[in-house]
Amino acid sequence: MSKLVGSFICLLIVAMDIMAGILGIEAEVAQNKVKHLRLFIFECKEPSSQAFKLGFAAATLLGLAHVIANLLGGCNCICSQEELEKASPSRQLSLACLFFTWIILAVGLSMLVIGTLSNHKSRASCGFSHPHFLSIGGVLCFVHGLFCVAYYISTTAIHSE
């Protein structure tokens, strides 16, 4: 029964991250469909409400997938370098995956939020171009899914020992 629940949780996390990635890439496509004028590194563009909605949904799904993976993965505390050195390889793998999920979340969510906010209705502006923030954030959602599943599997393996 627990293997079935674990498989469901992994599939849920992967599905949420894949949907977030697809939505992020679709938001980039919608953003590229609006009018914009570009001169070297400066760009004037109108916001895209479709890109805003898709980017917001992608950021929300990425955040939810991260919360689910961390809440259901359990607590994995190591307070000192000595504890880390004495930890089993599966526990060290779990901590590495946890660390990478947080880094990928920070970078991916930042990219999605910056790309989404640039498409807010009140943001018709000119300035430095910010190319591909939404699509890079979308691709990082896929990577986030891989590390979240690795974290969940390695953490549950530790707790079953």
Disulfide bonds with the S-S distance in Angstrom:
Cys44-Cys126 1.93
